[in-house]
Every structure is written in structure tokens, then in C-alpha cells.
């Protein structure tokens, strides 16, 4: 089958489909798409005034944030003790008026990691001056 040709300077008259689009069917569109995560190499340790540090490019940091699901993460600090983790998981979503899912876990004895599932909840958490 020959495609119609057009004169120079004119758009093509035929319709071209990418080979992958031709083979798609309903079942294929429901399959989860496997994405290949770009591996980020470990950068060398540098020292500044005797303190070790690792320098990352901004693109590498953004990729790490996405890979670790920290796009909408907030780290909270308790200065004078803290409630039980189960109490935190009940109280914080209510106080911040969160609409989506929020994962809350302890990072250390005074720090808590809160990961919101949507931008609106992330903004609500950041806009509160204090919790509990």
C-alpha cells in the first residue's frame, strides 16, 4: 500500500501510527507500566573544615525525592517529649484537616516523618504553626 505524497512545504496527507499504538488493546492498557528508575551513583565524600559531606546535583536530589516517595513529606520535631505514635496518627490528620492518606512514623526519639498523599494536605501541614 502506497502512501499519498504531498508537495514540498505541505503537511503529509497520510496518517501515521506508532507501531506500539497499533498493538494496544484494553487488557494491555490495564497492565501496570514498569518504569525503570534511574540509578543515582554514590558521590565521593568531601571534607569541609574536617566535616564529611556529599555534594549532589539538584537533578539527583529531585530524583531521590521521587524514588523515596518524599514529595509531600514534612519532618516534625517535639521539643518536650512526644505522645505515643498511635496517638500521633490519630491527632495530626484531624488537627491539619487532612483529606487524603498520611503516613506517620518516627525518625528518632524527637523527630516524626509525615508523608501526605496530595499537595493540598502537604500545604495544610506546613501552614500549621504547631501540632498537638
Backbone as a printed PyTorch tensor [residue, N CA C, xyz], in Angstrom:
tensor([[[ 0.8440, -1.1710,  0.0000],
         [ 0.0000,  0.0000,  0.0000],
         [ 0.8900,  1.2350,  0.0000]],

        [[ 0.6650,  2.1180, -0.8910],
         [ 1.4870,  3.3110, -1.0050],
         [ 0.8050,  4.4680, -0.3020]],

        [[ 1.6020,  5.2940,  0.3170],
         [ 1.0810,  6.4810,  0.9850],
         [ 1.0520,  7.6170, -0.0280]],

        [[ 0.0470,  8.4460,  0.1030],
         [-0.0290,  9.6030, -0.7770],
         [ 1.0750, 10.5800, -0.3970]],

        [[ 1.6990, 11.1450, -1.3870],
         [ 2.7520, 12.1170, -1.1070],
         [ 2.2000, 13.5090, -1.3180]],

        [[ 2.7640, 14.4440, -0.6120],
         [ 2.3120, 15.8230, -0.7620],
         [ 3.4500, 16.6500, -1.3300]],

        [[ 3.1010, 17.8050, -1.8080],
         [ 4.1250, 18.6790, -2.3740],
         [ 4.9720, 19.2690, -1.2510]],

        [[ 6.1830, 19.6840, -1.5660],
         [ 7.0680, 20.2400, -0.5360],
         [ 6.4200, 21.4380,  0.1580]],

        [[ 6.6240, 21.5370,  1.4610],
         [ 6.0710, 22.6400,  2.2330],
         [ 4.6590, 22.3820,  2.7250]],

        [[ 4.0710, 21.2490,  2.3490],
         [ 2.7170, 20.9080,  2.7680],
         [ 2.7660, 19.7850,  3.7940]],

        [[ 1.8040, 19.7350,  4.7250],
         [ 1.7850, 18.6330,  5.6880],
         [ 1.4790, 17.3170,  4.9910]],

        [[ 1.9360, 16.1940,  5.5360],
         [ 1.6620, 14.8990,  4.9080],
         [ 0.1680, 14.6090,  4.9060]],

        [[-0.2630, 13.9110,  3.8590],
         [-1.6840, 13.6080,  3.7350],
         [-2.0610, 12.3040,  4.4110]],

        [[-1.1150, 11.4270,  4.6760],
         [-1.4040, 10.1380,  5.2980],
         [-1.4120, 10.2360,  6.8200]],

        [[-1.9710,  9.2350,  7.4530],
         [-1.9790,  9.1530,  8.9100],
         [-0.9580,  8.1050,  9.3100]],

        [[-0.0700,  8.4570, 10.2210],
         [ 0.9730,  7.5470, 10.6550],
         [ 0.7420,  7.1860, 12.1150]],

        [[ 0.7550,  5.9100, 12.4220],
         [ 0.6050,  5.4400, 13.7990],
         [ 1.8930,  4.7780, 14.2430]],

        [[ 2.2600,  5.0570, 15.4680],
         [ 3.4430,  4.4150, 16.0470],
         [ 3.1430,  2.9260, 16.1860]],

        [[ 4.0970,  2.0300, 15.8980],
         [ 3.8430,  0.5860, 15.9760],
         [ 3.3190,  0.1230, 17.3340]],

        [[ 3.7490,  0.7410, 18.4420],
         [ 3.2560,  0.3370, 19.7580],
         [ 1.7750,  0.6500, 19.9230]],

        [[ 1.3080,  1.7300, 19.3050],
         [-0.0970,  2.1030, 19.4230],
         [-1.0030,  1.1280, 18.6780]],

        [[-0.5180,  0.5460, 17.6240],
         [-1.3230, -0.3820, 16.8390],
         [-1.6010, -1.6550, 17.6340]],

        [[-0.6530, -2.1170, 18.4460],
         [-0.7780, -3.3790, 19.1670],
         [-1.5310, -3.2560, 20.4900]],

        [[-1.8780, -2.0540, 20.9360],
         [-2.5540, -1.8880, 22.2190],
         [-3.9870, -2.3960, 22.1600]],

        [[-4.3970, -3.0370, 23.2280],
         [-5.7880, -3.4130, 23.3900],
         [-6.1890, -3.0760, 24.8210]],

        [[-7.4290, -3.3400, 25.1830],
         [-7.9330, -2.9710, 26.5050],
         [-7.1380, -3.6370, 27.6170]],

        [[-6.8470, -4.9230, 27.4830],
         [-6.0940, -5.6400, 28.5190],
         [-4.6910, -5.0590, 28.6710]],

        [[-4.0870, -4.6730, 27.5610],
         [-2.7310, -4.1210, 27.6250],
         [-2.7120, -2.7650, 28.3210]],

        [[-3.7760, -1.9880, 28.1620],
         [-3.8020, -0.6730, 28.8050],
         [-4.0030, -0.7780, 30.3120]],

        [[-4.5520, -1.8940, 30.7940],
         [-4.7640, -2.0700, 32.2310],
         [-3.5240, -2.5670, 32.9600]],

        [[-2.5750, -3.1190, 32.2230],
         [-1.3560, -3.6240, 32.8580],
         [-0.5600, -2.4630, 33.4280]],

        [[ 0.0120, -2.6450, 34.6270],
         [ 0.8370, -1.5700, 35.1790],
         [ 2.0930, -1.3680, 34.3360]],

        [[ 2.4300, -0.1280, 34.1380],
         [ 3.6090,  0.2090, 33.3510],
         [ 4.8300,  0.1290, 34.2560]],

        [[ 5.8070, -0.6450, 33.8340],
         [ 7.0310, -0.7640, 34.6140],
         [ 7.9840,  0.3410, 34.1840]],

        [[ 8.3090,  1.1890, 35.1370],
         [ 9.2540,  2.2430, 34.8420],
         [10.6140,  1.8510, 35.3980]],

        [[11.6150,  2.1880, 34.6750],
         [12.9720,  1.8850, 35.1030],
         [13.5080,  3.1070, 35.8380]],

        [[13.7810,  2.9290, 37.1150],
         [14.2990,  4.0350, 37.9120],
         [15.7700,  4.2440, 37.5870]],

        [[16.1010,  5.4740, 37.3430],
         [17.4900,  5.8150, 37.0480],
         [18.2990,  5.6830, 38.3350]],

        [[19.3390,  4.8790, 38.2910],
         [20.1550,  4.7100, 39.4870],
         [21.0470,  5.9330, 39.6630]],

        [[21.1650,  6.3400, 40.8940],
         [21.9770,  7.5000, 41.2130],
         [23.2420,  7.0030, 41.8940]],

        [[24.3880,  7.2390, 41.2890],
         [25.6310,  6.7330, 41.8820],
         [25.9710,  7.4780, 43.1710]],

        [[26.6610,  6.7840, 44.0640],
         [27.1080,  7.3990, 45.3120],
         [28.2440,  8.3610, 44.9880]],

        [[28.0770,  9.5860, 45.3720],
         [29.1110, 10.5900, 45.1300],
         [30.2190, 10.4600, 46.1710]],

        [[31.4050, 10.9030, 45.8310],
         [32.5120, 10.7870, 46.7910],
         [32.3060, 11.7010, 47.9980]],

        [[32.8530, 11.2920, 49.1160],
         [32.7640, 12.0780, 50.3390],
         [33.8310, 13.1650, 50.2850]],

        [[33.4080, 14.3820, 50.5270],
         [34.3340, 15.5140, 50.5820],
         [34.3510, 16.0230, 52.0210]],

        [[35.3860, 16.7270, 52.3770],
         [35.5030, 17.2510, 53.7390],
         [35.5900, 18.7680, 53.6970]],

        [[34.8350, 19.4100, 54.5680],
         [34.8660, 20.8540, 54.7090],
         [35.1060, 21.1580, 56.1730]],

        [[36.2460, 21.7220, 56.4920],
         [36.6390, 22.0120, 57.8780],
         [36.5860, 20.7510, 58.7350]],

        [[36.9880, 19.6260, 58.1660],
         [37.0260, 18.3660, 58.8980],
         [35.6990, 17.6310, 58.9750]],

        [[34.6190, 18.2180, 58.4590],
         [33.2940, 17.5910, 58.4830],
         [33.0350, 16.9020, 57.1470]],

        [[32.6130, 15.6320, 57.1670],
         [32.3200, 14.9490, 55.8990],
         [31.0210, 15.4660, 55.2820]],

        [[30.9860, 15.5050, 53.9670],
         [29.7660, 15.9020, 53.2530],
         [29.7650, 15.2630, 51.8750]],

        [[28.5730, 15.1140, 51.3330],
         [28.4020, 14.6020, 49.9730],
         [27.6510, 15.6640, 49.1920]],

        [[28.1360, 15.9810, 48.0200],
         [27.5130, 17.0070, 47.1890],
         [26.7130, 16.3170, 46.0860]],

        [[25.4280, 16.6910, 45.9660],
         [24.5370, 16.1370, 44.9500],
         [24.1160, 17.2520, 44.0020]],

        [[23.9000, 16.8970, 42.7610],
         [23.3150, 17.8250, 41.7980],
         [21.8260, 17.9470, 42.1140]],

        [[21.2250, 19.0720, 41.7710],
         [19.8060, 19.2950, 42.0510],
         [18.9350, 18.2230, 41.3860]],

        [[19.2740, 17.8360, 40.1690],
         [18.5200, 16.7990, 39.4510],
         [18.5660, 15.4690, 40.2090]],

        [[19.7280, 15.1420, 40.7840],
         [19.8650, 13.9000, 41.5510],
         [19.0010, 13.9350, 42.8120]],

        [[18.9660, 15.0830, 43.4740],
         [18.1520, 15.2190, 44.6870],
         [16.6730, 15.0700, 44.3440]],

        [[16.2310, 15.7000, 43.2690],
         [14.8330, 15.5840, 42.8520],
         [14.4750, 14.1350, 42.5380]],

        [[15.3730, 13.4190, 41.8670],
         [15.1350, 12.0080, 41.5450],
         [15.0540, 11.1630, 42.8140]],

        [[15.9230, 11.4340, 43.7920],
         [15.8900, 10.6870, 45.0560],
         [14.5930, 10.9430, 45.8100]],

        [[14.1200, 12.1790, 45.7960],
         [12.8720, 12.5240, 46.4750],
         [11.7190, 11.7300, 45.8770]],

        [[11.6740, 11.6380, 44.5620],
         [10.6060, 10.8900, 43.8940],
         [10.7300,  9.4010, 44.1820]],

        [[11.9430,  8.8530, 44.0930],
         [12.1430,  7.4230, 44.3270],
         [11.7770,  7.0260, 45.7530]],

        [[12.0260,  7.8830, 46.7090],
         [11.7520,  7.5690, 48.1130],
         [10.3690,  8.0260, 48.5620]],

        [[ 9.5580,  8.5240, 47.6370],
         [ 8.1990,  8.9730, 47.9300],
         [ 8.1960, 10.0630, 49.0100]],

        [[ 9.0480, 11.0550, 48.8400],
         [ 9.1530, 12.1490, 49.8070],
         [ 8.7240, 13.4910, 49.2140]],

        [[ 7.9200, 13.4470, 48.1560],
         [ 7.4980, 14.6840, 47.5020],
         [ 6.6780, 15.5730, 48.4290]],

        [[ 5.8230, 14.9830, 49.2340],
         [ 4.9640, 15.7440, 50.1430],
         [ 5.2840, 15.3860, 51.5900]],

        [[ 6.5540, 15.3290, 51.9290],
         [ 6.9770, 14.9260, 53.2690],
         [ 7.2920, 16.1420, 54.1390]],

        [[ 6.9500, 16.0070, 55.4180],
         [ 7.2420, 17.0340, 56.4160],
         [ 7.8790, 16.3330, 57.6060]],

        [[ 8.9470, 16.9090, 58.1360],
         [ 9.5750, 16.3690, 59.3420],
         [ 9.2000, 17.2770, 60.4980]],

        [[ 8.6100, 16.6710, 61.5360],
         [ 8.2260, 17.4200, 62.7260],
         [ 9.1760, 17.1220, 63.8730]],

        [[ 9.2890, 18.0820, 64.7910],
         [10.1770, 17.9150, 65.9390],
         [ 9.3930, 18.1930, 67.2220]],

        [[ 9.5730, 17.3220, 68.2140],
         [ 8.9680, 17.5090, 69.5270],
         [10.0620, 17.9630, 70.4820]],

        [[ 9.8990, 19.1380, 71.0480],
         [10.9270, 19.6830, 71.9320],
         [10.8290, 19.1520, 73.3520]],

        [[ 9.6340, 18.8510, 73.8270],
         [ 9.4420, 18.4790, 75.2330],
         [ 8.6960, 17.1580, 75.3590]],

        [[ 9.2200, 16.0970, 74.8120],
         [ 8.5370, 14.8080, 74.8630],
         [ 7.5230, 14.7060, 73.7380]],

        [[ 6.9290, 13.5350, 73.5870],
         [ 6.0080, 13.3050, 72.4840],
         [ 4.9980, 12.2440, 72.8760]],

        [[ 3.8270, 12.2930, 72.2520],
         [ 2.8060, 11.2710, 72.5120],
         [ 3.1610,  9.9460, 71.8360]],

        [[ 2.3880,  8.9350, 72.1270],
         [ 2.5360,  7.6250, 71.5010],
         [ 2.3040,  7.7580, 69.9970]],

        [[ 2.9990,  6.9580, 69.2030],
         [ 2.8870,  7.0360, 67.7430],
         [ 1.4520,  6.8090, 67.2750]],

        [[ 0.7270,  5.9220, 67.9340],
         [-0.6680,  5.6760, 67.5440],
         [-1.5200,  6.9210, 67.7750]],

        [[-1.2460,  7.6380, 68.8710],
         [-1.9730,  8.8840, 69.1290],
         [-1.6430,  9.9320, 68.0700]],

        [[-0.3770,  9.9990, 67.6800],
         [ 0.0210, 10.9430, 66.6290],
         [-0.7140, 10.6610, 65.3260]],

        [[-0.8540,  9.3860, 64.9950],
         [-1.5190,  9.0030, 63.7420],
         [-3.0010,  9.3590, 63.7460]],

        [[-3.5840,  9.5230, 64.9150],
         [-4.9890,  9.9400, 65.0150],
         [-5.1160, 11.4560, 65.0810]],

        [[-4.2390, 12.0970, 65.8620],
         [-4.3750, 13.5240, 66.1480],
         [-3.9540, 14.4080, 64.9690]],

        [[-2.8030, 14.1220, 64.3670],
         [-2.2660, 15.0080, 63.3220],
         [-3.2090, 15.1510, 62.1260]],

        [[-3.7710, 14.0720, 61.5660],
         [-4.7010, 14.2640, 60.4440],
         [-5.9210, 15.1150, 60.8110]],

        [[-6.3960, 14.9980, 62.0500],
         [-7.5430, 15.8160, 62.4710],
         [-7.1470, 17.2750, 62.6170]],

        [[-6.0180, 17.5380, 63.2870],
         [-5.5930, 18.9180, 63.5140],
         [-5.2400, 19.6330, 62.2150]],

        [[-4.6950, 18.9070, 61.2660],
         [-4.2910, 19.5150, 59.9890],
         [-5.3880, 19.4480, 58.9400]],

        [[-6.5200, 18.8540, 59.3070],
         [-7.6660, 18.7210, 58.3930],
         [-7.2530, 18.0620, 57.0740]],

        [[-6.5700, 16.9260, 57.1910],
         [-6.0880, 16.2170, 56.0130],
         [-7.2230, 15.4520, 55.3490]],

        [[-7.2580, 15.5020, 54.0320],
         [-8.3120, 14.8250, 53.2730],
         [-7.8540, 13.4790, 52.7190]],

        [[-6.5840, 13.3690, 52.3970],
         [-6.0400, 12.1390, 51.8340],
         [-5.3350, 11.3110, 52.8860]],

        [[-4.6250, 10.3040, 52.4040],
         [-3.8740,  9.4240, 53.2980],
         [-2.6020, 10.1260, 53.7620]],

        [[-2.2130,  9.8530, 55.0030],
         [-0.9900, 10.4330, 55.5580],
         [-0.2670,  9.3580, 56.3530]],

        [[ 0.9420,  9.0150, 55.9360],
         [ 1.7600,  8.0410, 56.6650],
         [ 2.6020,  8.7880, 57.6850]],

        [[ 2.5470,  8.3280, 58.9350],
         [ 3.2730,  8.9840, 60.0200],
         [ 4.1340,  7.9530, 60.7170]],

        [[ 5.4210,  8.2560, 60.8520],
         [ 6.3450,  7.3420, 61.5160],
         [ 7.4380,  8.1080, 62.2360]],

        [[ 8.0870,  7.4350, 63.1790],
         [ 9.1570,  8.0620, 63.9500],
         [10.4890,  7.9460, 63.2180]],

        [[11.2380,  9.0340, 63.1860],
         [12.5950,  9.0190, 62.6480],
         [13.6100,  8.8420, 63.7670]],

        [[13.3470,  9.4650, 64.8910],
         [14.2130,  9.3650, 66.0660],
         [13.3430,  9.6070, 67.2940]],

        [[13.9610,  9.7620, 68.4440],
         [13.1540,  9.9480, 69.6470],
         [12.4840, 11.3200, 69.7190]],

        [[12.8620, 12.2750, 68.8780],
         [12.1840, 13.5740, 68.8860],
         [11.6650, 14.0000, 67.5080]],

        [[11.9540, 13.2390, 66.4510],
         [11.5250, 13.6070, 65.0980],
         [10.5080, 12.6130, 64.5460]],

        [[ 9.5250, 13.1540, 63.8230],
         [ 8.4970, 12.3370, 63.1990],
         [ 8.4420, 12.6930, 61.7090]],

        [[ 8.2690, 11.6790, 60.8500],
         [ 8.1510, 11.8760, 59.4080],
         [ 6.6930, 11.7220, 59.0270]],

        [[ 6.1450, 12.7390, 58.3700],
         [ 4.7490, 12.7250, 57.9230],
         [ 4.7460, 12.8510, 56.4050]],

        [[ 4.1880, 11.8390, 55.7250],
         [ 4.1380, 11.8480, 54.2620],
         [ 2.6930, 11.9440, 53.8120]],

        [[ 2.3370, 13.0690, 53.2310],
         [ 0.9860, 13.2810, 52.7160],
         [ 0.8830, 12.6850, 51.3150]],

        [[-0.3420, 12.3870, 50.9060],
         [-0.5440, 11.7950, 49.5850],
         [-0.9270, 12.8260, 48.5280]],

        [[-1.2260, 14.0620, 48.9460],
         [-1.5870, 15.0800, 47.9580],
         [-1.0420, 16.4480, 48.3740]],

        [[-0.9220, 17.3240, 47.4090],
         [-0.3470, 18.6530, 47.6260],
         [-1.1630, 19.4670, 48.6290]],

        [[-2.4760, 19.3740, 48.5720],
         [-3.3290, 20.1530, 49.4780],
         [-3.0460, 19.8000, 50.9410]],

        [[-2.9100, 18.5100, 51.2410],
         [-2.6050, 18.0910, 52.6090],
         [-1.2040, 18.5350, 53.0200]],

        [[-0.2700, 18.4770, 52.0940],
         [ 1.0990, 18.9310, 52.3530],
         [ 1.1010, 20.4110, 52.7500]],

        [[ 0.3710, 21.2220, 52.0030],
         [ 0.2790, 22.6540, 52.2980],
         [-0.3960, 22.8700, 53.6510]],

        [[-1.4460, 22.0920, 53.9500],
         [-2.1250, 22.2180, 55.2450],
         [-1.1770, 21.9050, 56.3970]],

        [[-0.3540, 20.8690, 56.2500],
         [ 0.5920, 20.5300, 57.3180],
         [ 1.6210, 21.6390, 57.5120]],

        [[ 2.1200, 22.1930, 56.4160],
         [ 3.1290, 23.2460, 56.5200],
         [ 2.5600, 24.5540, 57.0610]],

        [[ 1.2690, 24.7690, 56.8770],
         [ 0.6790, 26.0380, 57.3110],
         [ 0.3140, 26.0550, 58.7920]],

        [[ 0.3690, 24.9210, 59.4650],
         [ 0.0650, 24.8740, 60.8980],
         [ 1.3100, 25.2630, 61.6870]],

        [[ 1.1820, 26.2070, 62.6330],
         [ 2.3650, 26.6020, 63.4080],
         [ 2.8340, 25.5230, 64.3750]],

        [[ 1.9060, 24.7220, 64.8740],
         [ 2.2780, 23.6630, 65.8280],
         [ 1.1920, 22.5980, 65.8380]],

        [[ 1.5900, 21.3690, 66.1530],
         [ 0.6560, 20.2560, 66.2940],
         [ 0.5730, 19.8880, 67.7670]],

        [[-0.4620, 19.1670, 68.1260],
         [-0.6750, 18.5480, 69.4310],
         [-0.8710, 19.5400, 70.5140]]])
